[in-house]
Amino acid sequence: MERLGTGIGWRPEIAEAVEAMPGIDWVETVAENLCPGHLPPSLVRLRERGVTVVPHGVGLGLGGAERPDEERLAALAARAESLGSPLVTEHIAFVRAGGTRTVSPPLEAGHLLPVPRTREALDVLCENVRIAQAQLPVPLAVENIAALFSWPDEELTEGQFLYELAERTGVRLLIDVANLHTNHVNRGEDPAEALDALPLEALAYVHVAGGFERDGVWHDSHAHPVPPAVLDVLAALASRVTPPGVLLERDENFPEPAALERELADITRTVREAGAPGARDAADTSATPREATAAGGSGIGTGPRTPEAAARPTTAVATAQPTTSEPPESSEPSAQAADFGTAAAPEAPATSIPAPPATSPPSAVPEAARQRLALAQTALLSALVAGTPAPEGFDRNRLTVQSRALAAKRADVVAKVAPELPVILGAGYRAAFLGYAQARPMTGGYRRDALDFAEHLLLAGGPEEATARGELREWWLEREGPRPRSARPLARLRRAARSVLAGR
């Protein structure tokens, strides 16, 4: 695996700051926000400087009951090729449900939701990963996600689930240590146990992010500073294996560049201090991933692995070669990458988890297994976004928290993709949107959601202020009018709008 070094999540709001930051070896960008033929100038300049750019997908839904959508896969592949990326990444999650395998219309979560850790769900996930691998031009890495709740009757721990996924598919792992901390608080899962069970030789890179705790629930916000508890988990991981790369994620509430640089320095120092002695020992003895003594005061065990984990065969992922993309413009390790001990890191034998050939057909999962998963995920998502009863066995209080979080995120993202709406509606935007969303699940993505929200307000005679009502009408007609979904809704809205305007 190529050594990436120190990275930061590239976002338009901090593009100039990222370009000016010293010691940045690579960046990661949300794949769905890019157009391959029209890359942001900032990303183009970074690439020209030799900075690696990795597209990070959020929309495939590899953990869902449906096979990966070919158009979404093609779009992710095109972004990897346009960026000359050495790999692409996605999440172990489902993001939509309903449809042909159920009696429900298609539903969109608008967020990453956990898959049940059962053998059957793992079978579906493995097949979906193989389908994606066969259509992507570069290796795929998948990320563990944060969760507010657990599925009932799970059969595997997070570490076991990830280990079997990597072993059966050859996929690489993107380990988010902030998500391990989140699951520790919310689901009582020990990060050390997860790290002990992971095939760390399959590690592609590491995410680090901030969050906050409220009423005993940890929210993985990506909008707050990285807390010491997350750095403790990072240290525990770094004591076991030298990460090929570590990346700071920040999605909103961006601080001054100096604050981000301090966080990056804390991350680099944590990895160096936790891993440097072990890295030297490993280089001298060609040992398997490093063991380290417990980190004082962290609460995260970094000592010897459990007997079960120690007895497990060492696992490695074969390095798959890109088939169509150009290599990154610079593969020289920077001084920042050297801080991770990359020169001394041992190379694991690539034998236990061979990457499947791109031309090999995936093994067939019985249709009945996909249908059972589809029904379970649809029942859960419907409870979260459409107000139907919670499925048996779930913590209803946690589902309520998750439902509110999904609605809040939906309001935030709609405000980003359609920034005119909060301007037109003013302080009443958020309350109006949450009221609209309460009984209207998202079915076609955030841009469609913004148009549907505006249509809903206009048909209901809102907003109350006449000027805002006129501006909202013009905004909706400009975007929906040229290509209406059908003549009837457009005609109905135009009649309603004329009626409302006539009554000013």
C-alpha positions, 0 to 999 in steps of 0.5 A: 500500500502506498504511503500517504502521510498526513492529510486533511479533508478538502472542502470548498470552505477551506480550500485556500487554507488547505493549499497554504498548509505546510506538510500536507501530503494528500487530501480526501474529497467527497466524490459525489461533489465533484464533476470529473470534467470541471474539477475545482481549481484548488484541487487541480493546483494541489494535484499539480504540486504532487498532492494525492487526491482520494475520492471518498464516496458516500452514496453507494450503500454497499451494505444495502440489500440492492446490488450497487448501482452501475451509474453510481459505480461508473461515476466513482470510477470516473472521479478516481481516473480524473484525479489520478487517485491510487484508491477510492473509498466508501462506507460499510453502510446502507443509505436507502431502502424500499423499492421492488423487494418490498411493499414500500416506495424507495426511501433515502436516509440522507445519511450512513446507517449501520448494517446488521452484523449478521452472517447473512448481511455479511454475505450480501455486503461481500457480494456488493463489495466484489461487484464494486471492486470489479468495476473500479479502476483502482483498489477499494477501501471501506470505512467503519461507520459511527452509529447511535443504535445497535441492531438486535440479534447481531452475531458478530462483533465489529472487529470480527465483521471487518476481519471476515469482510477483508478476508473474503473480498480482499478489500482494504480498510479505512479505519475511523478512530472517531467512529470507534470512540462513538461506538464505544460511547453509544453501543458499549463496544471496546475499541481495543477489542475491535483493534485486536480483531482487525486485520491491520495489515489490510489498513489503507488509512485512518480518519480522525474527527471530532464530535460532542456528547449530549445526554449520554450519546456521542454525536460524530459531528465532524464540526468540533475539535478532536477530543483526547479520547479519540486521540487515545484510540488513534494511539492504540491503533498506531501502537499496533501498526504504522498507518499508511496515512492519517487524515483529519476530517472537518465538514462544517463550523470551520475554525481558523487555519491555525487551529486546523494546523494545531490539530494536524500537529497533535495527530502527527505527534500522537502517531509518532509517539505511540508507534515509533519504538514499535516501528524500530523493533518491527523493522529490526525483527520483521515481526508481525504488527507491533504490540505495545504497552498500555497507554497511561490514562487513556482507557484504551488497551494497547498491550498484548493482543488477546490469545484468540487474536494472537493465534489468528493467522497474520492477514495481508491484502495484496496490492492491486494495480490500477488498470486505467488511472495514471499514477499519482504525480509524486510518490516521494514521502514527505517529512510529515510522512516520515514522522509516521515511521514510514521508512521503517514500517514492515511490509506484510506478506500479501498472501492471506487475503488475495485481491479477487481478479477484476474479471471473476464473477461474484458468488451469488447470494440467494435472492431470499437473503437479499429480500430479508435484508431489504425488508428489515432495512426498510422497516427500520428506515421507515421508522426513522424518516416516515414515523412508522412504528419502530421494529421489534428489538430496537432501542426506541429512544435511540431511534428517536435520537437518530430520527431527529439527527437525520432530519437536522442533517437533511435541513442542513444539507438542503440549505447547502445545496439550495442556499437561496432557501434560507435567505428567502425564508429567513429565520423561519427556514429551519422550522418550516423544513423540519415540519415538512420533513416530518411526514415526507421522507426523502426519495430522490436526493437533496436537490429534489428534496429542496424543490419538493420543499419549495413546492410544498410551501407554495401549495400551502400558501406560504410563506406568509410574507408576500415578497418572500412568497414571490421570490420562492415562486420564482426560485421554484419556477426557474429550477423546476419549470423547464423540466417538470416531473409532470404537467399536472403538478406544475399546472397545479402549482402555477394556479396556486401561485397565481391565486396566492399572488392575486390575493396580495 
